[in-house]
């Protein structure tokens, strides 16, 4: 809350998402402008955000070309987005390439016109670096996010959550901690081997986690075909720009075409607390009513009529794309990669074809206790963790301990109405009159209509936000690059004068002063600004 950039981490069940959501609420109540993002669409849904790829404007680019740089710097919409936030949250950061974090850092600097890390934005990174690392297409190397230049520049404070909020004294938690410490003992293997080859109790439906998508599709298709009832097909509805729709479709777990039958095992892929289901809840289709599936929840046998759910992609407060589909997918099986972020009561896990460090850790940590693990197979890679993470994790714990000792405890309380919107800033009527007078003079000078100088809404936005620097001016609605170039200095000067704010000489002014001093010419700061104005004219 003090404004420091932070890496929030900890083992599964330590409460990372809870703490993050509490911080976001508190920050918004403190009138901080927060952009909430995550590395994947699944993770983004858990914190009510969007992907960092979408928010940043970088999409799926692996590098920024000269053409991209020009487009980014001239993109008024992105300039406003980057200058209209105080805090950038990136969840599940372990799945982001270091190169991508570097790209976001660079764009922040460009669009905020600042060489500070991320252009001076407070950055909150969260995640567990022992989770599955990012995959490089056609490259076996791993581009860890914590080894990026951006991470080194940011130097985030470390907040390592160590208290466990899942079931205590569970052998699974002991195993996961041992994997994190690189200290798996015979007792851990024994406890895991007891779950190998166990038969799933009759009548109990559990999710199957597999390493390869091919296996998942084959299992789901074969199970669905084995059901004798007639199938019903549900097609996803889409709205918006095609590129944005495709991006949104890839980020949600709901399939574009969903085929269901009575008896189909399904998993919910959205949260609806009032209806009693969350992302990862299991159920079975028990019938159809007026074309809608009836799903019996596995947890309490309650039968729900499932309505279509919409996912939207918003940018700058505007909806750019929307997809609508039943919040279900076939759930006899799912890939381990796609399971990241889910919490399951039980799962059949096949690690016989695990192919990357951390895969077994992710699969096992999806399940709440060892009693819910039904292990179908395991290979030598399954329990492996990437060696580079072990030593770094020790450093994280040490740094977190230092932060804890040096940080004074301060209690923050969420207001009862934590969804209450932030009130708009007050319009400064006297400043508005100053700006209208300026507009009249400028219109007469240029012999153009007043609206060609600045519209009423633009002046009202200026009188409300009171920008005193060019960077603040960029975030004001109605102010584009051309207007900043033409009137930026004049407008911020008027506002500073009205507010009685003493401006700090900018780089250009400092250079003018340095030049004059080298020639033994003494001028006051106001004279220098006047000289600059004349030179510009």
C-alpha positions in Angstrom: 0.0 0.0 0.0 3.0 2.3 0.4 3.6 2.2 -3.4 6.5 -0.3 -3.5 6.6 -2.8 -6.4 6.2 -6.3 -5.0 6.6 -10.0 -6.0 4.0 -11.9 -4.0 4.7 -15.6 -3.8 4.2 -18.7 -1.8 3.2 -22.4 -2.0 -0.2 -23.6 -3.1 -2.8 -22.9 -0.4 -0.8 -20.0 1.1 -3.4 -17.5 0.1 -1.8 -15.6 -2.8 -5.0 -14.9 -4.7 -6.8 -13.9 -1.5 -4.2 -11.4 -0.5 -4.0 -10.0 -4.1 -7.7 -9.5 -4.3 -7.7 -7.7 -0.9 -4.9 -5.4 -2.1 -6.8 -4.6 -5.3 -9.9 -3.6 -3.3 -7.9 -1.5 -0.9 -5.9 0.2 -3.7 -9.1 1.1 -5.5 -10.7 2.4 -2.3 -7.6 4.6 -1.9 -8.5 6.0 -5.4 -5.5 4.3 -7.0 -6.1 3.4 -10.6 -5.4 -0.4 -11.0 -4.9 -2.4 -14.1 -5.5 -6.1 -13.3 -3.8 -8.6 -15.7 -2.5 -12.2 -15.7 -0.3 -14.4 -17.9 -3.2 -16.6 -19.0 -7.0 -16.2 -19.6 -7.7 -18.8 -16.9 -5.7 -16.9 -14.3 -7.2 -13.6 -15.4 -10.8 -14.8 -14.7 -9.8 -15.6 -11.1 -8.9 -12.0 -10.4 -11.4 -10.3 -12.7 -8.8 -9.0 -15.2 -7.5 -9.5 -18.7 -4.3 -11.0 -20.1 -1.2 -8.9 -20.0 -0.9 -9.6 -23.8 -4.2 -7.8 -24.4 -3.8 -5.0 -21.9 -0.3 -4.1 -23.1 -1.3 -3.9 -26.7 1.5 -6.3 -27.6 -0.7 -9.3 -28.4 1.3 -12.4 -29.3 4.3 -10.5 -30.6 7.7 -12.0 -29.6 9.6 -8.8 -30.4 9.0 -5.2 -31.1 10.0 -4.1 -34.6 10.6 -0.5 -35.6 7.2 -0.4 -37.2 5.6 -1.7 -34.0 7.5 1.0 -32.0 6.2 3.7 -34.3 2.6 2.4 -34.1 2.8 2.1 -30.3 4.1 5.6 -29.8 1.4 7.1 -32.0 -1.5 5.0 -30.5 -3.6 7.6 -28.6 -5.7 4.8 -27.0 -2.7 3.0 -25.6 -1.0 6.2 -24.5 -4.1 7.0 -22.4 -4.3 3.5 -21.0 -0.7 3.5 -19.9 -0.9 7.0 -18.4 -4.2 6.4 -16.7 -3.0 3.8 -14.1 -1.0 3.9 -10.9 -0.7 0.1 -10.3 -0.1 -2.8 -12.8 -0.9 -6.3 -11.4 0.4 -9.3 -13.3 -0.8 -12.6 -11.8 0.7 -16.1 -12.6 3.9 -14.4 -13.6 5.9 -17.7 -13.8 4.2 -18.4 -17.1 5.4 -15.2 -18.7 8.6 -15.1 -20.7 11.3 -12.8 -19.4 11.5 -11.3 -22.9 7.8 -10.4 -22.7 8.2 -8.6 -19.3 11.1 -6.7 -20.9 8.8 -5.7 -23.8 6.1 -4.5 -21.4 8.7 -2.5 -19.4 9.9 -0.8 -22.6 6.5 0.1 -23.8 5.6 1.6 -20.4 8.7 3.8 -20.6 7.9 4.9 -24.2 4.2 5.7 -23.6 4.7 7.3 -20.2 7.8 9.2 -21.4 9.8 8.1 -18.4 13.0 6.0 -18.0 11.9 4.8 -14.6 11.2 1.0 -14.4 7.8 0.5 -16.1 7.6 4.2 -16.5 7.1 4.8 -12.8 4.1 2.5 -12.4 3.8 0.4 -9.2 4.0 -3.2 -10.4 2.6 -6.2 -8.4 3.9 -9.5 -9.7 2.4 -12.7 -8.2 2.8 -16.4 -8.7 4.7 -19.5 -7.8 8.0 -19.9 -9.7 7.8 -23.7 -9.1 4.7 -23.8 -11.4 5.1 -24.7 -15.1 7.6 -22.3 -16.7 6.9 -20.6 -20.1 7.3 -22.7 -23.2 9.4 -21.4 -26.1 8.2 -22.4 -29.5 10.9 -24.4 -31.2 13.4 -23.7 -28.4 14.3 -26.0 -25.5 15.7 -23.1 -23.3 13.5 -21.6 -20.6 13.3 -17.8 -20.5 12.6 -17.3 -16.8 10.8 -14.1 -15.9 13.0 -13.4 -12.8 16.1 -13.4 -15.0 14.8 -10.6 -17.2 16.3 -7.1 -17.4 12.9 -5.7 -16.4 12.9 -7.7 -13.1 16.4 -6.5 -12.3 15.4 -2.9 -13.0 12.2 -3.1 -10.9 13.9 -4.7 -7.9 10.5 -5.8 -6.4 10.2 -6.2 -2.7 9.6 -9.9 -1.9 6.5 -11.0 0.1 6.7 -14.7 0.6 3.5 -16.2 2.2 4.5 -19.2 4.3 1.4 -20.0 6.3 -0.6 -22.9 4.9 -4.4 -22.5 4.7 -5.2 -26.0 3.3 -5.7 -29.1 5.3 -2.9 -29.5 7.9 -0.8 -32.6 8.4 -1.6 -33.8 4.9 1.1 -36.0 3.3 0.4 -34.2 0.0 1.4 -30.8 1.5 4.5 -32.4 2.9 5.4 -33.8 -0.5 4.9 -30.5 -2.3 7.0 -28.7 0.3 9.7 -31.4 -0.1 9.6 -30.9 -3.9 10.0 -27.1 -3.4 13.0 -27.8 -1.1 14.5 -30.4 -3.4 14.4 -32.8 -0.5 12.1 -35.7 -1.5 12.6 -38.6 0.9 11.6 -42.3 0.8 8.6 -41.5 3.0 7.3 -39.2 0.3 7.7 -41.8 -2.4 5.9 -44.3 -0.2 2.9 -42.0 0.4 2.7 -41.4 -3.3 3.1 -45.0 -4.3 0.2 -45.9 -2.1 -2.0 -43.8 -4.5 -0.6 -45.5 -7.6 -3.0 -47.8 -9.5 -5.9 -47.3 -7.0 -9.3 -47.9 -8.4 -11.7 -45.0 -8.4 -14.7 -45.8 -6.2 -17.8 -46.9 -8.1 -20.2 -44.0 -8.9 -17.5 -41.4 -8.2 -16.6 -39.1 -11.2 -13.3 -37.4 -11.0 -11.3 -35.2 -13.4 -8.4 -36.9 -15.3 -5.3 -34.8 -15.7 -3.0 -35.7 -18.6 0.2 -34.1 -20.0 -0.9 -34.1 -23.6 -3.9 -32.5 -25.3 -4.3 -35.4 -27.7 -5.0 -37.8 -24.8 -7.5 -35.5 -23.3 -9.6 -35.1 -26.5 -9.5 -38.8 -27.1 -10.8 -39.6 -23.6 -13.5 -37.0 -23.7 -14.7 -38.0 -27.2 -14.8 -41.7 -26.4 -16.7 -41.3 -23.2 -19.3 -39.0 -24.9 -19.8 -41.5 -27.7 -20.3 -44.3 -25.2 -23.4 -42.6 -23.9 -26.6 -43.8 -25.6 -28.7 -40.7 -25.3 -29.2 -38.2 -28.2 -26.6 -35.3 -28.1 -27.4 -31.6 -28.1 -24.9 -29.1 -29.6 -24.3 -25.6 -28.3 -22.4 -23.1 -30.5 -20.5 -20.1 -29.1 -21.9 -16.7 -30.0 -19.4 -14.0 -30.7 -19.5 -10.2 -30.9 -16.9 -7.6 -31.7 -13.7 -7.2 -33.8 -12.6 -10.6 -35.2 -9.1 -10.3 -33.9 -10.3 -9.5 -30.4 -12.9 -12.3 -30.6 -10.3 -14.8 -31.5 -8.1 -13.6 -28.6 -11.0 -13.9 -26.2 -12.0 -17.3 -27.5 -8.5 -18.7 -26.9 -8.4 -17.3 -23.4 -11.6 -18.9 -22.0 -12.0 -22.6 -21.3 -15.4 -22.9 -22.8 -15.3 -24.6 -26.2 -16.6 -23.0 -29.4 -18.7 -26.1 -30.0 -20.0 -28.0 -27.0 -21.7 -31.4 -27.5 -23.6 -32.7 -24.5 -25.6 -35.8 -23.6 -27.4 -37.0 -20.5 -24.7 -38.6 -18.4 -21.9 -36.3 -19.6 -19.3 -35.4 -17.0 -18.8 -31.6 -17.1 -16.7 -29.0 -15.4 -17.8 -25.4 -14.8 -15.4 -22.9 -16.4 -16.8 -19.7 -14.8 -17.7 -18.4 -11.3 -21.3 -17.9 -10.3 -21.3 -17.8 -6.5 -25.1 -17.1 -6.3 -25.8 -20.2 -8.3 -23.4 -22.2 -6.2 -20.6 -23.1 -8.7 -17.1 -21.8 -9.3 -14.4 -22.4 -11.9 -13.5 -26.1 -11.5 -16.7 -27.3 -10.0 -17.7 -30.8 -11.2 -21.2 -32.0 -12.2 -23.1 -34.4 -14.5 -25.8 -33.6 -17.1 -29.0 -35.2 -15.9 -31.4 -33.8 -18.4 -32.5 -30.9 -20.6 -35.3 -28.4 -20.0 -36.4 -26.0 -22.7 -33.1 -26.6 -24.5 -31.0 -25.9 -21.5 -28.9 -28.6 -19.7 -29.7 -29.6 -16.2 -26.5 -30.3 -14.3 -26.3 -32.1 -10.9 -23.4 -30.7 -8.8 -21.1 -33.3 -7.5 -20.5 -31.5 -4.2 -24.1 -31.3 -3.0 -26.3 -33.1 -5.6 -28.1 -29.8 -6.3 -29.5 -29.7 -9.8 -29.0 -26.4 -11.7 -30.5 -25.2 -15.0 -27.5 -23.8 -16.8 -27.8 -20.5 -18.6 -25.4 -19.1 -21.2 -22.5 -17.1 -19.7 -20.7 -14.2 -21.4 -17.0 -13.3 -21.2 -16.0 -9.8 -22.3 -12.8 -8.2 -23.3 -12.6 -4.6 -22.1 -10.1 -2.0 -22.9 -10.2 1.6 -21.7 -13.6 0.9 -20.1 -15.1 -0.2 -23.5 -16.2 -3.7 -24.5 -14.1 -4.7 -27.5 -15.3 -8.3 -27.8 -17.8 -10.7 -26.2 -18.3 -14.4 -26.4 -21.3 -16.3 -25.0 -21.4 -20.0 -24.3 -22.6 -22.4 -21.6 -20.0 -22.2 -18.8 -19.2 -25.9 -19.2 -16.7 -28.2 -20.8 -16.5 -32.0 -21.0 -14.5 -33.0 -17.9 -13.6 -36.7 -18.0 -10.1 -35.3 -18.8 -8.2 -32.0 -19.0 -4.5 -31.1 -19.7 -2.2 -30.3 -16.7 -1.3 -27.0 -18.3 -4.9 -25.9 -18.5 -5.5 -27.1 -14.9 -3.2 -24.4 -13.5 -5.2 -22.2 -11.1 -7.9 -24.8 -10.4 -8.6 -26.5 -7.1 -10.0 -30.0 -7.3 -11.4 -32.4 -4.6 -10.0 -35.4 -6.5 -8.2 -36.2 -9.7 -6.9 -39.1 -11.7 -3.4 -38.0 -12.7 -1.3 -39.6 -15.4 2.4 -38.5 -15.2 3.7 -41.3 -17.2 4.4 -38.9 -20.1 5.4 -35.8 -18.1 7.9 -33.9 -20.3 8.9 -30.8 -18.4 10.1 -29.9 -14.9 7.2 -28.7 -12.6 4.5 -30.7 -14.4 4.1 -33.2 -11.5 4.1 -30.3 -9.0 1.3 -28.5 -10.9 -0.8 -31.6 -11.3 -0.5 -32.7 -7.6 -1.0 -29.2 -6.3 -4.4 -29.0 -8.0 -5.8 -31.5 -5.5 -6.7 -30.4 -2.0 -5.4 -33.5 -0.2 -3.6 -36.8 -0.9 -6.8 -38.8 -0.4 -8.1 -37.2 -3.6 -5.1 -38.3 -5.7 -5.5 -41.3 -8.0 -2.2 -41.8 -9.7 -2.3 -43.7 -13.0 1.3 -43.5 -13.9 4.6 -41.7 -13.3 8.0 -41.3 -14.9 11.4 -39.9 -13.9 10.5 -36.3 -15.0 7.3 -36.1 -13.0 8.7 -35.0 -9.7 11.5 -33.0 -11.2 11.8 -29.3 -10.5 14.0 -26.9 -12.4 17.3 -26.7 -10.6 17.7 -22.9 -11.1 14.6 -22.2 -9.1 15.8 -23.9 -5.9 18.6 -21.5 -5.1 16.5 -18.5 -6.2 13.7 -19.6 -3.9 16.1 -19.5 -0.9 17.0 -15.9 -1.9 13.3 -15.0 -2.0 12.7 -16.4 1.5 15.6 -14.4 2.8 14.6 -11.2 1.2 11.0 -11.6 2.4 12.2 -12.1 5.9 14.2 -8.9 5.7 11.2 -7.0 4.3 9.0 -8.4 7.2 11.5 -7.2 9.8 11.8 -3.7 8.3 8.1 -3.1 7.6 6.0 -1.5 10.3 2.6 -3.2 10.8 -0.3 -1.1 9.7 -3.9 -2.2 9.7 -6.0 -1.5 6.5 -9.7 -2.1 6.7 -12.0 -2.6 3.7 -15.1 -0.5 3.8 -18.4 -2.3 4.1 -19.3 -1.4 0.6 -16.1 -2.5 -1.2 -17.8 -2.3 -4.6 -18.6 1.4 -4.2 -17.3 3.2 -7.2 -14.6 5.8 -6.8 -16.2 9.3 -6.8 -15.2 11.6 -9.6 -12.9 14.5 -8.8 -14.5 17.9 -8.4 -14.7 20.2 -11.3 -12.8 23.4 -10.7 -15.2 26.1 -12.0 -12.7 28.9 -11.7 -10.1 26.9 -13.7 -12.7 26.1 -16.3 -13.3 29.8 -16.8 -9.6 30.4 -17.2 -9.4 27.7 -19.8 -12.5 29.1 -21.7 -10.9 32.5 -21.8 -7.7 31.0 -23.1 -9.7 29.1 -25.8 -11.5 32.3 -26.9 -8.2 34.1 -27.3 -6.6 31.2 -29.1 -9.6 30.9 -31.5 -9.5 34.6 -32.3 -5.8 34.5 -32.8 -6.0 31.5 -35.2 -9.3 32.7 -36.7 -10.9 29.3 -36.2 -14.1 28.2 -34.4 -13.7 27.5 -30.7 -14.4 23.8 -31.1 -11.3 23.5 -33.3 -9.2 24.6 -30.4 -10.8 22.4 -27.7 -14.3 21.1 -27.0 -16.3 21.8 -23.8 -15.8 18.3 -22.6 -12.1 18.5 -23.0 -11.9 21.7 -21.0 -14.1 20.2 -18.3 -11.8 17.2 -18.2 -8.8 19.5 -17.8 -10.5 21.5 -15.0 -11.4 18.2 -13.3 -8.0 16.4 -13.5 -5.8 19.5 -13.4 -2.8 18.1 -15.1 0.4 20.0 -14.3 2.8 17.9 -16.4 2.8 16.6 -19.9 2.6 13.0 -18.6 -0.5 13.8 -16.6 -1.9 15.6 -19.7 -1.7 12.4 -21.8 -4.2 10.7 -19.5 -6.9 13.3 -20.0 -9.8 12.4 -22.2 -10.0 14.4 -25.4 -6.2 15.3 -25.4 -4.3 13.8 -28.3 -0.7 13.9 -29.4 -1.3 16.8 -31.8 -3.0 18.9 -29.1 -0.2 18.2 -26.7 2.4 19.2 -29.3 0.5 22.5 -30.0 -0.8 23.4 -26.6 0.8 21.1 -24.0 3.2 23.5 -22.4 0.7 26.4 -22.5 -2.1 24.4 -20.9 0.0 22.9 -18.1 1.5 26.3 -17.5 -1.9 27.9 -17.1 -3.0 25.1 -14.8 0.2 25.4 -12.7 -0.2 29.1 -12.5 -3.9 28.8 -11.4 -3.0 26.2 -8.7 0.1 28.1 -7.6 2.3 25.1 -8.4 6.0 25.8 -8.9 7.1 23.8 -11.9 10.3 21.8 -12.1 12.4 22.8 -15.1 12.1 20.1 -17.8 15.0 18.7 -19.8 14.7 21.2 -22.6 14.7 24.1 -20.2 17.7 22.8 -18.4 19.6 22.5 -21.7 18.8 26.1 -22.6 19.9 27.2 -19.2 23.2 25.2 -19.5 23.9 26.7 -22.9 23.3 30.3 -21.7 25.5 29.8 -18.7 28.3 28.5 -21.0 28.1 31.8 -22.8 28.0 33.8 -19.5 24.5 35.0 -20.2 22.3 35.3 -17.1 18.6 35.0 -17.5 15.8 34.2 -15.0 13.7 31.0 -15.4 10.7 33.0 -16.6 12.9 34.7 -19.2 14.1 31.3 -20.4 10.5 30.1 -20.7 9.6 33.2 -22.7 12.7 32.6 -24.9 11.6 29.1 -25.5 8.1 30.2 -26.4 9.5 32.7 -28.9 11.8 30.1 -30.4 8.9 27.7 -30.8 6.8 30.4 -32.4 
